[in-house]
Amino acid sequence: MKDLFGSPGQVSGLLLRIGQCLFASASIGVMASASGFSTTTAFWYTHTHTHTHTHTHSLSLSLCIFSVAIIPDVTSVLSLAAACSATGVVILLSRDTNFCRVEKQLACSTFKISVALAFVSWFLLAISSFVMFWLLASV
Amino acid sequence: MKDLFGSPGQVSGLLLRIGQCLFASASIGVMASASGFSTTTAFWYTHTHTHTHTHTHSLSLSLCIFSVAIIPDVTSVLSLAAACSATGVVILLSRDTNFCRVEKQLACSTFKISVALAFVSWFLLAISSFVMFWLLASV
Protein backbone atom coordinates (compact mmCIF):
# COMPACT_ATOMS: atom_id res chain seq x y z
CA MET A 1 0.00 0.00 0.00
CA LYS A 2 1.33 3.42 -0.96
CA ASP A 3 2.06 5.93 1.77
CA LEU A 4 -0.29 8.70 0.75
CA PHE A 5 -1.37 11.57 2.95
CA GLY A 6 -4.45 10.45 4.86
CA SER A 7 -4.13 6.76 4.09
CA PRO A 8 -4.98 4.19 6.80
CA GLY A 9 -2.19 3.62 9.30
CA GLN A 10 -0.81 7.15 8.83
CA VAL A 11 -1.05 9.80 11.54
CA SER A 12 -2.60 12.13 8.93
CA GLY A 13 -5.29 9.49 8.27
CA LEU A 14 -6.11 9.24 11.94
CA LEU A 15 -6.22 13.05 12.27
CA LEU A 16 -8.59 13.29 9.30
CA ARG A 17 -10.92 10.69 10.88
CA ILE A 18 -10.81 12.43 14.24
CA GLY A 19 -11.54 15.75 12.52
CA GLN A 20 -14.52 14.23 10.69
CA CYS A 21 -15.81 12.82 13.93
CA LEU A 22 -15.40 16.10 15.84
CA PHE A 23 -16.99 18.35 13.21
CA ALA A 24 -19.83 15.87 12.58
CA SER A 25 -20.49 15.66 16.33
CA ALA A 26 -20.47 19.45 16.59
CA SER A 27 -22.92 19.65 13.65
CA ILE A 28 -25.21 17.11 15.33
CA GLY A 29 -25.07 18.94 18.65
CA VAL A 30 -25.78 22.36 17.15
CA MET A 31 -28.63 21.03 14.98
CA ALA A 32 -30.18 19.20 17.93
CA SER A 33 -30.14 22.44 19.93
CA ALA A 34 -32.37 24.12 17.32
CA SER A 35 -35.97 23.44 18.25
CA GLY A 36 -38.18 22.09 15.48
CA PHE A 37 -35.36 20.99 13.19
CA SER A 38 -36.97 17.56 12.78
CA THR A 39 -40.04 19.04 11.06
CA THR A 40 -37.88 19.98 8.06
CA THR A 41 -36.83 16.88 6.12
CA ALA A 42 -33.52 18.34 4.91
CA PHE A 43 -32.43 19.26 8.45
CA TRP A 44 -33.67 15.96 9.87
CA TYR A 45 -31.81 14.02 7.15
CA THR A 46 -28.60 15.98 7.72
CA HIS A 47 -28.83 15.34 11.46
CA THR A 48 -29.70 11.64 11.14
CA HIS A 49 -27.17 10.87 8.44
CA THR A 50 -24.36 12.71 10.23
CA HIS A 51 -25.30 11.00 13.49
CA THR A 52 -25.29 7.52 11.96
CA HIS A 53 -22.16 8.21 10.01
CA THR A 54 -20.22 9.46 13.01
CA HIS A 55 -20.95 6.48 15.18
CA THR A 56 -20.60 3.71 12.65
CA HIS A 57 -17.90 5.05 10.39
CA SER A 58 -15.33 7.57 11.55
CA LEU A 59 -14.32 5.92 14.80
CA SER A 60 -14.22 2.39 13.38
CA LEU A 61 -12.12 3.62 10.45
CA SER A 62 -9.54 5.09 12.78
CA LEU A 63 -8.74 1.48 13.65
CA CYS A 64 -7.28 1.10 10.12
CA ILE A 65 -9.44 -1.74 8.79
CA PHE A 66 -8.85 -1.16 5.07
CA SER A 67 -11.37 -3.73 3.73
CA VAL A 68 -14.14 -2.25 5.85
CA ALA A 69 -13.06 1.32 5.24
CA ILE A 70 -13.73 1.53 1.51
CA ILE A 71 -17.42 0.64 1.79
CA PRO A 72 -18.60 3.37 4.16
CA ASP A 73 -16.38 5.90 2.37
CA VAL A 74 -18.89 5.75 -0.45
CA THR A 75 -21.31 7.40 1.94
CA SER A 76 -19.36 10.64 1.54
CA VAL A 77 -21.73 11.21 -1.39
CA LEU A 78 -24.67 10.99 1.03
CA SER A 79 -22.94 13.38 3.41
CA LEU A 80 -22.61 15.93 0.64
CA ALA A 81 -26.24 15.33 -0.36
CA ALA A 82 -27.37 15.93 3.22
CA ALA A 83 -25.33 19.12 3.65
CA CYS A 84 -26.44 20.51 0.28
CA SER A 85 -30.13 19.82 0.78
CA ALA A 86 -29.97 21.59 4.16
CA THR A 87 -28.07 24.48 2.55
CA GLY A 88 -30.78 24.87 -0.09
CA VAL A 89 -33.40 25.19 2.64
CA VAL A 90 -31.29 27.57 4.75
CA ILE A 91 -30.73 29.88 1.76
CA LEU A 92 -34.45 29.75 0.92
CA LEU A 93 -35.41 30.72 4.46
CA SER A 94 -32.74 33.37 5.03
CA ARG A 95 -32.15 34.98 1.62
CA ASP A 96 -34.84 34.08 -0.92
CA THR A 97 -37.68 34.78 1.50
CA ASN A 98 -38.11 36.77 4.72
CA PHE A 99 -38.97 33.78 6.90
CA CYS A 100 -35.92 34.16 9.13
CA ARG A 101 -36.75 37.81 9.79
CA VAL A 102 -40.51 37.33 10.16
CA GLU A 103 -40.59 33.99 12.00
CA LYS A 104 -38.38 34.80 14.96
CA GLN A 105 -38.79 31.32 16.48
CA LEU A 106 -36.87 29.84 13.52
CA ALA A 107 -33.31 29.17 14.66
CA CYS A 108 -31.76 30.24 11.34
CA SER A 109 -28.34 31.10 12.77
CA THR A 110 -28.18 27.70 14.45
CA PHE A 111 -29.10 25.95 11.22
CA LYS A 112 -26.38 27.89 9.37
CA ILE A 113 -23.70 26.94 11.90
CA SER A 114 -24.77 23.28 11.85
CA VAL A 115 -24.70 23.15 8.04
CA ALA A 116 -21.28 24.85 7.95
CA LEU A 117 -19.92 22.26 10.40
CA ALA A 118 -21.44 19.45 8.30
CA PHE A 119 -19.65 20.85 5.25
CA VAL A 120 -16.29 20.91 7.06
CA SER A 121 -16.88 17.30 8.17
CA TRP A 122 -17.76 16.33 4.59
CA PHE A 123 -14.64 18.06 3.22
CA LEU A 124 -12.39 16.04 5.55
CA LEU A 125 -14.33 12.88 4.66
CA ALA A 126 -13.95 13.67 0.95
CA ILE A 127 -10.15 13.80 1.35
CA SER A 128 -10.18 10.40 3.06
CA SER A 129 -12.52 8.93 0.44
CA PHE A 130 -10.34 10.30 -2.37
CA VAL A 131 -7.23 8.71 -0.87
CA MET A 132 -8.98 5.38 -0.21
CA PHE A 133 -10.33 5.27 -3.75
CA TRP A 134 -6.92 6.18 -5.18
CA LEU A 135 -5.30 3.37 -3.17
CA LEU A 136 -7.93 0.88 -4.30
CA ALA A 137 -7.53 1.83 -7.98
CA SER A 138 -3.75 1.73 -7.88
CA VAL A 139 -3.46 -1.67 -6.14
CA MET B 1 -5.33 3.01 -21.20
CA LYS B 2 -7.57 0.21 -19.93
CA ASP B 3 -10.76 -0.56 -21.80
CA LEU B 4 -13.29 0.09 -19.07
CA PHE B 5 -17.00 0.58 -19.59
CA GLY B 6 -17.59 4.28 -20.22
CA SER B 7 -13.96 5.22 -20.84
CA PRO B 8 -13.11 7.78 -23.56
CA GLY B 9 -13.05 6.34 -27.05
CA GLN B 10 -15.58 3.62 -26.18
CA VAL B 11 -19.12 3.60 -27.55
CA SER B 12 -20.36 3.24 -23.96
CA GLY B 13 -18.41 6.41 -23.04
CA LEU B 14 -20.00 8.34 -25.86
CA LEU B 15 -23.48 7.06 -24.94
CA LEU B 16 -22.95 8.10 -21.32
CA ARG B 17 -21.96 11.61 -22.42
CA ILE B 18 -24.89 11.88 -24.81
CA GLY B 19 -27.19 10.69 -22.00
CA GLN B 20 -25.79 13.31 -19.63
CA CYS B 21 -26.28 15.99 -22.24
CA LEU B 22 -29.85 14.93 -23.04
CA PHE B 23 -31.04 14.64 -19.44
CA ALA B 24 -29.28 17.86 -18.44
CA SER B 25 -30.88 19.67 -21.39
CA ALA B 26 -34.29 18.26 -20.44
CA SER B 27 -33.77 19.40 -16.84
CA ILE B 28 -32.83 22.90 -18.05
CA GLY B 29 -35.84 23.09 -20.36
CA VAL B 30 -38.32 21.91 -17.75
CA MET B 31 -36.90 24.23 -15.07
CA ALA B 32 -36.94 27.20 -17.46
CA SER B 33 -40.62 26.52 -18.20
CA ALA B 34 -41.48 27.01 -14.50
CA SER B 35 -42.14 30.69 -13.95
CA GLY B 36 -40.29 32.27 -11.05
CA PHE B 37 -37.67 29.56 -10.66
CA SER B 38 -34.89 32.19 -10.66
CA THR B 39 -36.16 33.75 -7.42
CA THR B 40 -35.16 30.58 -5.53
CA THR B 41 -31.39 30.30 -5.28
CA ALA B 42 -31.35 26.46 -5.23
CA PHE B 43 -33.42 26.24 -8.44
CA TRP B 44 -31.46 29.04 -10.11
CA TYR B 45 -28.16 27.35 -9.19
CA THR B 46 -29.36 23.96 -10.48
CA HIS B 47 -30.46 25.55 -13.73
CA THR B 48 -27.31 27.66 -14.22
CA HIS B 49 -24.87 24.92 -13.27
CA THR B 50 -26.58 22.31 -15.44
CA HIS B 51 -26.74 24.78 -18.32
CA THR B 52 -23.04 25.68 -18.10
CA HIS B 53 -22.05 22.07 -17.58
CA THR B 54 -23.99 20.82 -20.57
CA HIS B 55 -22.53 23.27 -23.03
CA THR B 56 -18.92 23.28 -21.89
CA HIS B 57 -18.45 19.73 -20.74
CA SER B 58 -20.53 16.89 -22.07
CA LEU B 59 -20.25 17.66 -25.76
CA SER B 60 -16.54 18.49 -25.65
CA LEU B 61 -15.87 15.27 -23.73
CA SER B 62 -17.54 13.20 -26.43
CA LEU B 63 -14.56 14.21 -28.58
CA CYS B 64 -12.38 12.01 -26.31
CA ILE B 65 -9.86 14.60 -25.10
CA PHE B 66 -8.63 12.73 -22.02
CA SER B 67 -6.42 15.48 -20.55
CA VAL B 68 -9.28 17.97 -20.71
CA ALA B 69 -11.89 15.46 -19.61
CA ILE B 70 -10.61 14.77 -16.11
CA ILE B 71 -10.81 18.39 -14.97
CA PRO B 72 -14.50 19.11 -15.63
CA ASP B 73 -15.39 15.64 -14.33
CA VAL B 74 -14.61 16.99 -10.88
CA THR B 75 -17.66 19.20 -11.32
CA SER B 76 -19.85 16.14 -10.86
CA VAL B 77 -19.63 17.08 -7.18
CA LEU B 78 -21.17 20.46 -8.02
CA SER B 79 -23.89 18.76 -10.08
CA LEU B 80 -24.82 16.63 -7.08
CA ALA B 81 -24.73 19.71 -4.84
CA ALA B 82 -27.07 21.56 -7.21
CA ALA B 83 -29.54 18.67 -7.48
CA CYS B 84 -29.56 18.06 -3.73
CA SER B 85 -30.06 21.71 -2.75
CA ALA B 86 -33.01 21.90 -5.15
CA THR B 87 -34.38 18.64 -3.73
CA GLY B 88 -34.21 20.04 -0.20
CA VAL B 89 -36.29 23.02 -1.29
CA VAL B 90 -38.79 20.90 -3.26
CA ILE B 91 -39.38 18.61 -0.26
CA LEU B 92 -39.77 21.64 2.02
CA LEU B 93 -42.37 23.17 -0.29
CA SER B 94 -44.30 20.01 -1.10
CA ARG B 95 -44.09 17.82 2.02
CA ASP B 96 -42.84 19.74 5.06
CA THR B 97 -45.16 22.68 4.45
CA ASN B 98 -48.40 23.25 2.53
CA PHE B 99 -46.93 25.81 0.13
CA CYS B 100 -47.50 23.70 -2.97
CA ARG B 101 -51.17 23.21 -2.07
CA VAL B 102 -51.79 26.77 -0.88
CA GLU B 103 -49.71 28.70 -3.43
CA LYS B 104 -51.18 27.37 -6.66
CA GLN B 105 -48.91 29.53 -8.84
CA LEU B 106 -45.88 27.54 -7.59
CA ALA B 107 -44.94 25.04 -10.31
CA CYS B 108 -44.08 22.29 -7.83
CA SER B 109 -44.63 19.40 -10.27
CA THR B 110 -42.36 21.09 -12.80
CA PHE B 111 -39.65 21.60 -10.18
CA LYS B 112 -39.90 17.92 -9.20
CA ILE B 113 -39.53 16.73 -12.80
CA SER B 114 -36.59 19.05 -13.41
CA VAL B 115 -34.80 17.89 -10.25
CA ALA B 116 -35.43 14.23 -11.14
CA LEU B 117 -33.91 14.79 -14.59
CA ALA B 118 -30.93 16.58 -13.00
CA PHE B 119 -30.39 13.54 -10.77
CA VAL B 120 -30.44 11.15 -13.74
CA SER B 121 -27.93 13.42 -15.53
CA TRP B 122 -25.74 13.47 -12.41
CA PHE B 123 -25.91 9.67 -12.09
CA LEU B 124 -24.63 9.20 -15.65
CA LEU B 125 -21.95 11.84 -15.02
CA ALA B 126 -20.94 10.08 -11.80
CA ILE B 127 -20.32 6.86 -13.74
CA SER B 128 -18.12 8.73 -16.22
CA SER B 129 -16.26 10.53 -13.43
CA PHE B 130 -15.73 7.25 -11.57
CA VAL B 131 -14.25 5.63 -14.69
CA MET B 132 -12.06 8.63 -15.50
CA PHE B 133 -10.74 8.78 -11.96
CA TRP B 134 -10.11 5.03 -11.94
CA LEU B 135 -8.16 5.32 -15.21
CA LEU B 136 -6.12 8.22 -13.86
CA ALA B 137 -5.26 6.38 -10.63
CA SER B 138 -4.32 3.16 -12.40
CA VAL B 139 -2.06 4.77 -15.05
Contacts between the chains, C-beta under 8 A, distances in Angstrom:
chain1	res1	chain2	res2	distance
A	39	B	96	6.4
A	40	B	92	6.2
A	40	B	96	5.2
A	41	B	88	7.6
A	41	B	91	4.7
A	41	B	92	7.1
A	41	B	95	6.4
A	41	B	96	5.5
A	42	B	88	3.8
A	42	B	91	6.5
A	42	B	92	6.5
A	77	B	80	6.9
A	80	B	77	6.9
A	80	B	80	6.1
A	80	B	81	6.5
A	80	B	84	7.2
A	81	B	80	6.5
A	81	B	84	4.4
A	82	B	84	7.9
A	84	B	80	7.2
A	84	B	81	4.4
A	84	B	82	7.9
A	84	B	84	3.8
A	84	B	85	4.7
A	84	B	88	7.1
A	85	B	84	4.7
A	85	B	85	6.3
A	85	B	87	5.6
A	85	B	88	3.1
A	85	B	91	7.6
A	86	B	88	6.2
A	87	B	85	5.6
A	87	B	88	7.4
A	88	B	41	7.6
A	88	B	42	3.7
A	88	B	84	7.1
A	88	B	85	3.1
A	88	B	86	6.2
A	88	B	87	7.4
A	88	B	88	3.9
A	88	B	89	4.7
A	89	B	88	4.7
A	89	B	89	6.2
A	89	B	92	5.3
A	91	B	41	4.7
A	91	B	42	6.5
A	91	B	85	7.6
A	92	B	40	6.2
A	92	B	41	7.0
A	92	B	42	6.5
A	92	B	89	5.3
A	92	B	92	6.8
A	95	B	41	6.3
A	96	B	39	6.3
A	96	B	40	5.2
A	96	B	41	5.5
A	133	B	133	6.9
A	133	B	137	7.3
A	134	B	137	4.9
A	137	B	133	7.3
A	137	B	134	4.9
A	137	B	137	3.5
A	137	B	138	5.0
A	138	B	137	5.1
A	138	B	138	6.0
